[in-house]
Amino acid sequence: MGDIALSILVLGVLAMCFGAWLAYKRRDTKRAVLMLVLALVMAANVAIWTMPGPAEQSLAQAAREAD
């Protein structure tokens, strides 16, 4: 289940970047910047969940083993 959530987050990051580009083309810079900020937050969440910790295990792997 966690893998699916991370995959959806990555797709969301790509969609937000594309939407920001479209908003910027329409000269809606405020919306474009907000979408890019959201994409950065989502990418940071993916990075946090996939980076290995001190036990050489990522948070996603630890959650999988807890089930």
ROSE-4610 file (N, C-alpha, C; in Angstrom, 1 decimal, always signed):
// ROSE-4610
residu = [M/M/M/G/G/G/D/D/D/I/I/I/A/A/A/L/L/L/S/S/S/I/I/I/L/L/L/V/V/V/L/L/L/G/G/G/V/V/V/L/L/L/A/A/A/M/M/M/C/C/C/F/F/F/G/G/G/A/A/A/W/W/W/L/L/L/A/A/A/Y/Y/Y/K/K/K/R/R/R/R/R/R/D/D/D/T/T/T/K/K/K/R/R/R/A/A/A/V/V/V/L/L/L/M/M/M/L/L/L/V/V/V/L/L/L/A/A/A/L/L/L/V/V/V/M/M/M/A/A/A/A/A/A/N/N/N/V/V/V/A/A/A/I/I/I/W/W/W/T/T/T/M/M/M/P/P/P/G/G/G/P/P/P/A/A/A/E/E/E/Q/Q/Q/S/S/S/L/L/L/A/A/A/Q/Q/Q/A/A/A/A/A/A/R/R/R/E/E/E/A/A/A/D/D/D]
num = [1/1/1/2/2/2/3/3/3/4/4/4/5/5/5/6/6/6/7/7/7/8/8/8/9/9/9/10/10/10/11/11/11/12/12/12/13/13/13/14/14/14/15/15/15/16/16/16/17/17/17/18/18/18/19/19/19/20/20/20/21/21/21/22/22/22/23/23/23/24/24/24/25/25/25/26/26/26/27/27/27/28/28/28/29/29/29/30/30/30/31/31/31/32/32/32/33/33/33/34/34/34/35/35/35/36/36/36/37/37/37/38/38/38/39/39/39/40/40/40/41/41/41/42/42/42/43/43/43/44/44/44/45/45/45/46/46/46/47/47/47/48/48/48/49/49/49/50/50/50/51/51/51/52/52/52/53/53/53/54/54/54/55/55/55/56/56/56/57/57/57/58/58/58/59/59/59/60/60/60/61/61/61/62/62/62/63/63/63/64/64/64/65/65/65/66/66/66/67/67/67]
x = [+0.8/+0.0/+0.9/+2.0/+2.8/+3.5/+3.8/+4.4/+3.4/+2.2/+1.2/+1.1/+1.1/+1.0/+2.2/+3.4/+4.6/+4.5/+4.0/+3.9/+2.9/+1.8/+0.8/+1.4/+2.2/+2.8/+3.8/+4.5/+5.5/+4.7/+3.6/+2.8/+2.2/+1.8/+1.3/+2.3/+3.5/+4.6/+4.7/+4.7/+4.8/+3.6/+2.4/+1.2/+1.3/+1.7/+1.8/+2.8/+3.9/+4.9/+4.4/+3.6/+3.0/+1.9/+1.1/+0.1/+0.7/+1.8/+2.5/+3.0/+3.5/+4.0/+2.8/+1.7/+0.5/+0.0/+0.0/-0.4/+0.5/+1.8/+2.8/+2.6/+2.3/+2.0/+0.8/-0.2/-1.4/-1.2/+0.0/+0.4/-0.2/-0.5/-1.0/+0.1/+1.0/+2.3/+2.0/+1.1/+0.8/+0.4/-0.5/-0.9/+0.3/+1.1/+2.2/+3.2/+3.5/+4.4/+3.9/+2.6/+2.0/+2.0/+1.8/+1.8/+3.3/+4.2/+5.6/+6.0/+5.5/+5.8/+5.2/+3.9/+3.3/+4.1/+4.5/+5.3/+6.6/+7.2/+8.5/+8.2/+7.1/+6.7/+6.4/+5.7/+5.4/+6.6/+7.6/+8.8/+9.7/+9.6/+10.3/+9.7/+8.4/+7.8/+8.2/+8.3/+8.8/+10.2/+11.0/+12.4/+12.6/+11.8/+11.9/+11.5/+10.5/+10.0/+10.9/+11.7/+12.5/+13.9/+14.4/+15.8/+16.0/+17.1/+17.4/+17.8/+17.3/+17.7/+18.9/+19.1/+20.2/+20.2/+19.1/+19.0/+19.1/+19.6/+19.7/+18.3/+17.3/+15.9/+15.1/+14.4/+13.6/+12.3/+11.6/+10.3/+9.3/+9.3/+8.4/+8.7/+9.9/+10.2/+9.8/+10.1/+9.7/+8.2/+7.4/+6.0/+5.5/+6.2/+5.8/+6.1/+7.2/+7.5/+6.6/+6.0/+5.1/+3.8/+3.4/+2.1/+2.1]
y = [-1.2/+0.0/+1.3/+1.2/+2.4/+2.7/+1.6/+1.9/+2.6/+2.3/+2.9/+4.4/+4.7/+6.1/+6.9/+6.3/+7.0/+7.2/+6.3/+6.4/+7.5/+7.6/+8.6/+10.0/+10.1/+11.3/+11.8/+10.9/+11.3/+11.7/+11.0/+11.5/+12.8/+13.1/+14.4/+15.5/+15.2/+16.2/+16.5/+15.5/+15.8/+16.6/+16.3/+17.0/+18.4/+18.6/+20.0/+20.8/+20.3/+21.0/+21.4/+20.4/+20.7/+21.8/+21.7/+22.7/+24.1/+24.1/+25.4/+26.0/+25.1/+25.6/+26.2/+25.5/+26.0/+27.3/+27.4/+28.6/+29.8/+29.5/+30.5/+31.1/+30.1/+30.6/+31.5/+31.3/+32.1/+33.4/+33.6/+34.8/+34.8/+33.6/+33.5/+33.0/+34.0/+33.6/+33.2/+33.8/+33.4/+32.0/+31.5/+30.1/+29.2/+29.6/+28.8/+28.6/+29.7/+29.6/+28.7/+28.8/+28.0/+26.5/+26.2/+24.9/+24.3/+25.1/+24.7/+24.4/+25.3/+25.0/+23.7/+23.5/+22.2/+21.0/+21.2/+20.1/+19.8/+20.9/+20.7/+20.0/+20.4/+19.7/+18.2/+17.9/+16.6/+15.8/+16.4/+15.7/+15.5/+16.4/+16.3/+15.1/+15.0/+13.9/+12.5/+12.4/+11.2/+10.9/+12.0/+11.8/+11.3/+11.9/+11.5/+10.0/+9.6/+8.2/+7.2/+7.6/+6.6/+6.6/+7.6/+7.7/+6.7/+5.9/+5.0/+5.8/+5.3/+5.9/+5.2/+5.4/+4.8/+3.3/+2.7/+1.2/+0.7/+1.5/+1.2/+0.7/+1.3/+0.9/+2.2/+2.3/+3.5/+3.4/+4.5/+4.5/+3.6/+3.6/+2.8/+1.3/+0.9/-0.5/-0.9/+0.0/-0.2/-0.4/+0.4/+0.3/-1.0/-1.4/-2.7/-3.9/-3.8/-4.9/-4.9/-3.8/-3.7/-4.3/-4.4/-5.0/-6.5]
z = [+0.0/+0.0/+0.0/+0.7/+0.8/-0.5/-1.3/-2.6/-3.5/-3.4/-4.3/-3.9/-2.6/-2.1/-2.6/-2.5/-3.0/-4.5/-5.2/-6.7/-7.0/-6.3/-6.6/-6.2/-5.2/-4.8/-5.9/-6.5/-7.5/-8.8/-9.1/-10.2/-9.9/-8.7/-8.3/-8.4/-8.1/-8.3/-9.7/-10.6/-12.0/-12.5/-12.0/-12.5/-12.0/-10.7/-10.2/-11.0/-11.4/-12.2/-13.5/-14.2/-15.4/-15.3/-14.2/-14.0/-13.7/-13.0/-12.7/-14.0/-14.9/-16.2/-17.0/-17.0/-17.7/-17.1/-15.8/-15.1/-15.4/-15.5/-15.8/-17.2/-18.1/-19.5/-19.6/-18.7/-18.7/-17.9/-17.4/-16.7/-15.3/-14.7/-13.4/-12.5/-12.2/-11.5/-10.1/-9.4/-8.0/-7.9/-8.8/-8.8/-9.2/-10.1/-10.6/-9.4/-8.7/-7.6/-6.5/-6.2/-5.2/-5.6/-6.8/-7.3/-7.2/-7.5/-7.4/-5.9/-5.0/-3.6/-3.2/-3.6/-3.3/-3.8/-5.0/-5.7/-4.9/-4.4/-3.6/-2.3/-1.6/-0.4/-0.6/-1.7/-2.0/-2.3/-3.0/-3.3/-2.1/-1.1/+0.1/+0.9/+0.9/+1.6/+1.0/-0.3/-0.9/-0.6/-0.5/-0.2/+1.2/+2.2/+3.6/+3.7/+3.0/+3.2/+2.5/+1.6/+0.8/+1.3/+2.0/+2.4/+3.6/+3.5/+4.6/+5.9/+7.0/+8.3/+8.9/+10.2/+10.9/+10.9/+10.8/+10.8/+9.3/+8.4/+7.0/+6.4/+6.9/+6.5/+6.3/+5.2/+5.0/+5.8/+6.0/+6.7/+6.0/+4.6/+3.9/+4.2/+4.2/+4.5/+5.9/+6.9/+8.3/+8.4/+7.7/+7.7/+7.1/+6.1/+5.4/+6.4/+7.1/+8.0/+9.3/+9.6/+10.8/+10.5/+9.3/+8.9/+9.1]
